[in-house]
Amino acid sequence: MNHRIITITAALLMLGFGVLATAGCSGNLPKLTNHMTHTELDEVTETGFQLPDRPWEQYMSNSGTDLDDLKDKVYIGTEYGAIVYGEPCFADMLPDDYDGGVGEIVFLFFSESTSETTEHLITFDSYEDLKTKLRAEYDAMIEEGYQSVPADESYNTQITLYDAILAGQTEVIEQSVLEDYCDSYYSEEKSSSESSTMYWELDEDRLDLIKDDVHEYHFYDEELDQRFVIHVTVPPSYEPDREYPALVMTDAVWRFNDVVNLYEAMAEGKAMPQYLITIGFEYDIDGWDNEVRAGVFCDKKKEFLDFITDNMMPYLNETYLFDTEASTLFGHSQGGVFTHYAAFNYDRYENRPFKNYIISSPAFWTPYFTEACDYNEYKTEYGYFDRCDSYDRNILITAGNQEDADYAEYYGDNDSTLEGVEHLKERFDLYGISSYRVKMYSSHHYQYIPEMLLEYIQGIV
């Protein structure tokens, strides 16, 4: 170990990471016990590193329907949305049994200058009146900076949809088929654009740096009835018989550029060697979808923590030696909501794979969380201090100091992101938790994450 790594390790120890604390509930057990069922064990597969081959594309047409056949007319989904001669359209539908007279629809107005979407109720006396008012809404979006050609095309698509509805020339398709079509449509659109923002956000050209050290696993969890893809990136100059901390990151679809950056820092001797583990949904699931994410981060926090604590980490620990006294769980936004839950429910488990938790921009305001049955329990840290008299984990709380404006329309009576962070600090101080730190970045909601993770493994924060 070179002098630089020794210095970083010492810095981490000074900050409280990797130090065994005996206060509060009992400390980590030295070994993680696997609680997977026979079915779950049978379902685990290790594959080669598939990500560079864009494996999600094979699932785009898995509905059994030839998606090209959906370009010849207007199709309406059973729940929402439409396909208008090949173009996805998510405009509000006309009122039921509309006959061309009085009615109302909701128009989603997007402001390019603020990047915010607001709902505008359009009431109209006739179909011609609707078309005039709808055109005015699109023109107002153009004045706000939205590009005229996309706006004009969207207007024409919406009117074509309404024309087909009035003429009785639409067909209903299953929602899953419509969603498969949209997945395929937007994947092709994104991959052909110059920015090449893909289904998984990553820089394909940089994957060569890590590809030989990435191991890919596929898990099934019975409690969640959910499949996950797990990537374990071992550190440079990896020694299989040596213990390393693990940095476990949720939301894998957004983390692979970070994995490359962190690996590179370790290779250059600027950061402590550790496993980089990402948890993502299986390739046939849209990990960008907030409702999908909320299904585990908010609605089924316990079951997801069960999976990580009693299934994934013990299984991987049979191959990779984890230093559980220096390992970290990280989550951002809805993932930050989950990491907060995990940090104050670890004591309920025999396995305790994490000493450290990073709670980044926790979205305690998201509708998916505020509708969860145990929503208000987060304000008492899920009753942790009713069970334990002190706290023996380490917590890093991070946020962007400019992010409150990003999702202001969703806060309602709830804390904004920064208010939630401030109230966390107040409660932690009230509980007497001394092993937490807060770092604010000059940033909006997510832009600071790469910098923060790099600083974290370098021992700067």
C-alpha positions in Angstrom: 0.0 0.0 0.0 1.5 3.3 -1.0 1.8 6.4 1.1 -1.2 8.1 -0.6 -3.5 5.2 0.2 -2.3 5.1 3.8 -3.1 8.8 4.1 -6.6 8.3 2.7 -7.2 5.3 5.0 -6.1 7.3 8.0 -8.4 10.2 7.0 -11.3 7.8 6.7 -10.6 6.4 10.2 -10.4 9.9 11.6 -13.8 10.7 10.1 -15.3 7.7 11.9 -15.5 5.3 9.0 -14.2 1.8 9.6 -14.1 2.3 13.4 -15.9 -0.4 15.4 -18.3 1.2 17.9 -19.8 -0.8 20.7 -22.4 1.7 21.9 -26.1 1.3 21.1 -27.4 -2.0 19.6 -24.9 -4.8 19.2 -22.1 -4.4 16.6 -21.6 -6.1 13.3 -21.4 -9.9 13.2 -18.1 -11.0 11.5 -19.9 -13.2 9.0 -23.0 -12.6 6.9 -25.5 -15.4 6.9 -27.3 -16.2 3.7 -31.1 -16.4 4.1 -32.1 -17.0 0.5 -34.7 -19.6 -0.3 -34.0 -22.6 -2.5 -35.9 -20.9 -5.3 -33.9 -17.7 -5.0 -30.6 -19.6 -4.9 -31.5 -21.6 -8.0 -32.4 -18.3 -9.8 -29.0 -16.6 -9.3 -26.9 -16.5 -12.4 -23.5 -15.0 -13.1 -22.9 -13.8 -16.6 -20.2 -12.0 -18.5 -20.4 -8.2 -18.4 -23.4 -7.7 -20.7 -23.9 -4.0 -20.4 -21.7 -2.9 -23.4 -24.0 -5.1 -25.6 -27.1 -3.1 -24.7 -29.0 -6.2 -23.4 -32.2 -4.2 -22.8 -32.9 -4.0 -26.5 -33.9 -7.7 -26.7 -36.8 -7.0 -24.4 -38.2 -4.1 -26.4 -40.5 -6.3 -28.4 -41.3 -9.0 -25.8 -45.0 -8.5 -25.9 -45.5 -10.9 -28.8 -46.8 -8.1 -31.0 -44.9 -6.9 -34.0 -44.4 -3.3 -33.0 -44.0 -2.1 -36.6 -47.7 -3.1 -37.1 -48.7 -0.3 -34.7 -47.8 2.5 -37.1 -50.7 2.2 -39.5 -53.5 3.8 -37.4 -54.4 5.3 -34.0 -54.2 3.1 -31.0 -55.2 4.0 -27.4 -53.9 2.3 -24.4 -56.2 0.7 -21.9 -54.9 3.0 -19.1 -53.4 6.0 -20.7 -51.5 7.3 -23.8 -51.9 6.6 -27.5 -49.9 5.7 -30.6 -50.8 8.1 -33.5 -49.6 6.6 -36.8 -46.4 5.6 -35.0 -46.0 8.6 -32.8 -46.4 8.2 -29.0 -48.9 10.7 -27.6 -49.7 11.3 -24.0 -52.2 14.1 -24.4 -55.3 14.2 -22.2 -58.1 12.4 -23.8 -61.4 14.1 -24.9 -64.3 13.7 -22.5 -66.2 10.4 -22.7 -68.8 10.4 -25.4 -67.7 13.9 -26.6 -69.8 15.0 -29.6 -67.9 18.1 -30.7 -69.5 20.6 -28.3 -68.6 21.9 -24.8 -65.9 20.2 -22.8 -62.5 20.5 -21.0 -59.1 18.9 -21.1 -55.9 19.3 -19.1 -52.9 20.5 -21.1 -49.4 19.9 -19.8 -47.5 23.2 -20.3 -43.7 22.9 -20.3 -41.5 25.9 -19.7 -38.1 25.6 -21.3 -36.8 28.5 -19.1 -37.7 26.8 -15.8 -37.7 23.2 -16.9 -41.1 22.8 -15.1 -44.3 21.3 -16.3 -47.6 22.8 -15.1 -51.2 21.7 -15.7 -53.4 24.2 -17.7 -57.2 23.5 -17.7 -58.6 24.3 -21.1 -62.4 24.8 -21.3 -63.9 25.1 -24.7 -67.3 25.7 -26.4 -66.7 23.6 -29.5 -64.0 21.4 -31.1 -62.9 24.3 -33.2 -62.6 26.4 -30.0 -60.5 23.6 -28.5 -58.1 23.6 -31.5 -57.7 27.4 -31.3 -57.0 27.3 -27.6 -54.7 24.3 -27.9 -52.7 26.1 -30.6 -52.3 29.1 -28.3 -50.9 26.9 -25.5 -48.2 25.5 -27.9 -47.4 29.0 -29.1 -47.0 30.1 -25.5 -44.5 27.3 -25.0 -42.6 28.4 -28.0 -42.4 31.9 -26.6 -41.0 30.3 -23.4 -38.1 28.9 -25.4 -39.5 25.5 -26.5 -38.4 24.6 -30.0 -41.1 25.4 -32.6 -40.8 22.3 -34.7 -41.3 19.8 -31.9 -44.2 21.9 -30.5 -45.8 22.1 -34.0 -45.4 18.3 -34.4 -46.9 17.7 -31.0 -49.9 19.9 -31.8 -50.5 18.1 -35.1 -50.2 14.7 -33.4 -52.7 15.7 -30.7 -55.2 17.1 -33.2 -54.8 13.9 -35.3 -55.6 11.9 -32.1 -58.7 13.9 -31.4 -59.9 13.7 -35.1 -59.6 9.9 -35.0 -61.5 9.7 -31.7 -64.3 11.9 -33.1 -64.4 9.8 -36.2 -64.5 6.5 -34.3 -61.3 5.4 -36.0 -59.2 4.2 -33.0 -58.4 0.8 -31.6 -57.7 -0.1 -28.0 -54.5 -2.0 -27.2 -53.2 -3.5 -23.9 -51.2 -1.0 -21.9 -48.2 -3.3 -21.8 -48.1 -3.3 -25.7 -48.2 0.5 -25.8 -45.4 0.7 -23.2 -43.3 -1.8 -25.1 -43.7 0.3 -28.2 -42.8 3.5 -26.4 -39.7 1.9 -24.9 -38.6 0.8 -28.4 -39.4 4.2 -29.9 -37.6 6.3 -27.4 -34.6 3.9 -27.2 -34.1 4.2 -30.9 -34.6 8.0 -30.8 -32.0 8.4 -28.0 -29.4 6.0 -29.4 -29.5 7.8 -32.8 -29.2 11.3 -31.3 -25.8 13.0 -31.0 -26.0 13.0 -27.2 -26.7 9.2 -27.2 -28.5 9.3 -23.8 -29.3 5.6 -23.5 -31.6 3.3 -21.5 -28.7 2.9 -19.1 -26.8 6.2 -18.7 -23.1 5.4 -19.5 -20.2 6.3 -21.6 -19.7 3.2 -23.7 -16.2 4.3 -24.8 -14.9 4.3 -21.2 -16.2 0.9 -20.3 -13.0 -0.7 -21.6 -11.3 0.7 -18.5 -13.3 -1.5 -16.1 -14.8 -4.3 -18.2 -12.2 -7.0 -17.1 -13.0 -6.3 -13.4 -16.8 -6.2 -13.6 -18.8 -9.3 -12.6 -22.5 -9.4 -13.4 -25.1 -11.3 -11.4 -28.8 -11.7 -11.8 -31.0 -12.2 -8.7 -34.7 -13.0 -8.1 -36.3 -12.0 -4.8 -39.4 -13.8 -3.8 -40.6 -11.2 -1.3 -40.6 -8.5 -3.9 -41.3 -10.8 -6.8 -38.7 -8.7 -8.6 -35.5 -9.4 -10.6 -32.3 -7.4 -10.2 -29.0 -7.1 -12.1 -26.0 -6.6 -9.8 -22.6 -5.5 -10.9 -19.6 -6.1 -8.7 -16.5 -4.1 -9.9 -13.4 -5.3 -8.0 -10.7 -2.8 -7.3 -7.5 -2.5 -9.5 -4.9 -5.1 -8.5 -7.6 -7.1 -6.8 -6.4 -9.7 -4.3 -9.2 -12.3 -3.8 -8.0 -13.3 -0.3 -8.0 -9.7 1.0 -10.9 -7.9 2.7 -12.2 -4.7 1.0 -14.9 -2.3 1.9 -17.9 -2.3 -0.4 -19.6 0.9 -1.7 -23.1 -0.3 -2.7 -25.1 2.1 -4.9 -28.7 1.9 -5.8 -30.1 3.2 -9.2 -27.6 1.4 -11.3 -29.0 2.9 -14.5 -27.4 6.2 -13.5 -24.2 5.0 -11.7 -21.9 3.4 -14.3 -20.1 6.6 -15.3 -19.5 7.0 -11.6 -18.1 3.5 -11.3 -15.6 4.3 -14.1 -14.6 7.5 -12.3 -14.2 5.8 -8.9 -12.3 2.9 -10.4 -9.9 5.3 -12.2 -9.3 7.2 -8.9 -8.4 3.9 -7.2 -6.1 2.9 -10.1 -4.3 6.2 -9.8 -3.8 5.7 -6.1 -6.1 8.6 -5.1 -8.7 6.5 -3.3 -8.9 3.5 -1.0 -9.4 0.2 -2.9 -12.9 -1.1 -2.5 -15.7 -3.0 -4.2 -18.1 -0.9 -6.3 -21.5 -2.7 -6.3 -24.5 -1.4 -8.2 -28.1 -2.6 -7.8 -30.3 -2.2 -10.8 -33.6 -3.6 -12.1 -33.4 -6.4 -14.6 -32.8 -5.2 -18.2 -36.5 -5.7 -19.1 -37.6 -3.1 -16.5 -37.4 0.6 -16.9 -35.1 1.7 -14.0 -35.7 5.4 -15.0 -39.4 5.2 -14.1 -40.1 6.8 -10.7 -43.1 4.6 -10.1 -41.0 1.5 -10.6 -38.3 2.9 -8.3 -40.8 3.9 -5.7 -42.1 0.3 -5.7 -38.9 -0.7 -3.8 -37.6 2.6 -2.4 -40.9 3.7 -0.8 -43.6 1.1 -0.9 -41.5 -1.9 -0.1 -38.6 -0.5 1.8 -38.5 -3.4 4.3 -38.6 -6.1 1.6 -35.8 -4.3 -0.4 -33.7 -4.0 2.7 -34.3 -7.7 3.4 -33.1 -8.5 -0.1 -29.9 -6.5 0.3 -29.1 -7.5 3.9 -30.1 -11.2 3.9 -29.8 -12.2 0.2 -27.5 -10.1 -2.0 -24.7 -9.2 0.4 -24.4 -12.7 2.1 -24.4 -14.4 -1.3 -21.7 -12.1 -2.7 -19.7 -12.4 0.5 -19.2 -16.0 -0.3 -17.0 -14.9 -3.2 -15.9 -11.4 -2.2 -14.5 -10.7 1.3 -16.3 -7.6 2.6 -14.9 -5.4 5.3 -18.3 -4.7 6.8 -16.8 -2.3 9.3 -16.0 0.1 6.5 -18.7 -0.7 3.9 -21.3 1.9 2.7 -24.8 2.0 1.3 -25.6 5.0 -0.9 -29.0 6.2 -2.3 -30.1 9.4 -3.9 -33.6 11.1 -4.1 -36.1 8.2 -3.6 -32.9 6.1 -3.1 -32.0 8.6 -0.3 -35.4 7.9 1.3 -34.5 4.2 1.3 -31.0 4.7 2.6 -32.4 6.7 5.5 -34.8 3.8 6.2 -31.9 1.3 6.1 -29.7 3.4 8.4 -32.4 3.3 11.1 -33.5 -0.3 10.7 -30.2 -2.1 10.5 -30.5 -3.1 14.1 -33.5 -5.4 13.3 -31.1 -7.8 11.3 -28.7 -10.5 12.2 -26.6 -9.4 9.2 -25.2 -5.9 9.4 -23.2 -5.4 6.2 -22.9 -1.6 6.4 -21.2 0.7 8.9 -21.8 3.8 6.8 -24.8 5.3 5.0 -25.0 8.2 2.4 -28.4 9.9 2.4 -28.3 12.1 -0.7 -31.1 14.6 -1.5 -33.8 12.5 0.3 -37.1 13.1 -1.4 -39.3 12.9 1.6 -41.9 14.9 -0.4 -42.3 12.6 -3.4 -46.0 11.6 -3.8 -44.9 7.9 -4.0 -43.4 8.2 -0.5 -46.1 10.4 1.1 -48.6 7.8 0.0 -46.7 4.9 1.7 -48.5 3.5 4.7 -45.6 4.2 7.1 -44.8 7.7 5.7 -44.8 9.6 9.0 -42.6 7.1 10.7 -39.5 8.6 9.0 -39.9 11.6 11.3 -39.1 9.4 14.2 -36.3 7.5 12.4 -38.7 4.5 12.3 -38.7 4.2 16.1 -35.0 3.4 16.3 -34.5 5.1 19.6 -37.4 3.3 21.1 -35.4 0.1 20.5 -31.8 1.4 21.1 -30.3 3.9 23.5 -27.5 5.1 21.1 -26.4 5.0 17.5 -23.3 3.3 16.2 -23.3 3.8 12.5 -21.9 6.7 10.4 -24.1 8.9 8.2 -23.2 11.4 5.5 -26.1 13.7 4.3 -25.7 15.5 1.1 -27.8 17.9 -1.1 -27.5 20.6 -3.7 -28.1 24.1 -2.3 -30.0 25.1 -5.5 -32.3 22.1 -5.7 -35.4 23.2 -3.9 -36.8 25.0 -6.9 -36.4 21.8 -9.0 -39.5 20.0 -7.7 -41.4 22.8 -5.9 -44.7 21.8 -7.4 -44.6 18.5 -5.5 -43.9 19.7 -2.0 -47.3 20.8 -0.9 -47.5 20.7 2.9 -44.3 18.5 3.1 -40.8 19.6 3.6 -38.8 20.5 0.6 -35.6 18.6 0.1 -33.4 21.2 1.9 -36.0 21.5 4.7 -36.0 17.8 5.1 -32.2 17.8 5.4 -32.4 20.6 8.0 -35.0 18.7 10.0 -32.8 15.5 9.8 -30.0 17.5 11.4 -32.2 18.9 14.1 -33.5 15.4 15.0 -30.0 13.8 14.9 -28.7 16.5 17.3 -31.7 16.0 19.6 -31.0 12.2 19.7 -27.4 12.9 20.4 -26.1 11.3 17.2 -22.5 12.5 16.8 -21.5 10.3 13.9 -23.1 12.2 11.1 -21.9 14.9 8.7 -23.6 17.2 6.2 -22.1 18.4 2.9 -23.9 20.9 0.7 -22.9 21.3 -2.9 -23.4 24.2 -5.3 -25.8 22.2 -7.4 -29.3 21.2 -8.4 -30.9 17.9 -7.5 -28.5 15.3 -8.9 -25.6 17.1 -10.7 -23.3 17.0 -7.7 -23.4 13.2 -7.2 -20.3 12.3 -9.3 -18.2 14.9 -7.4 -19.6 13.7 -4.0 -18.9 10.0 -4.6 -15.4 10.8 -5.8 -14.7 13.0 -2.7 -16.2 10.2 -0.5 -13.9 7.4 -1.6 -11.0 9.9 -1.4 -11.8 10.6 2.2 -12.5 14.3 1.5 -16.1 14.2 2.8 
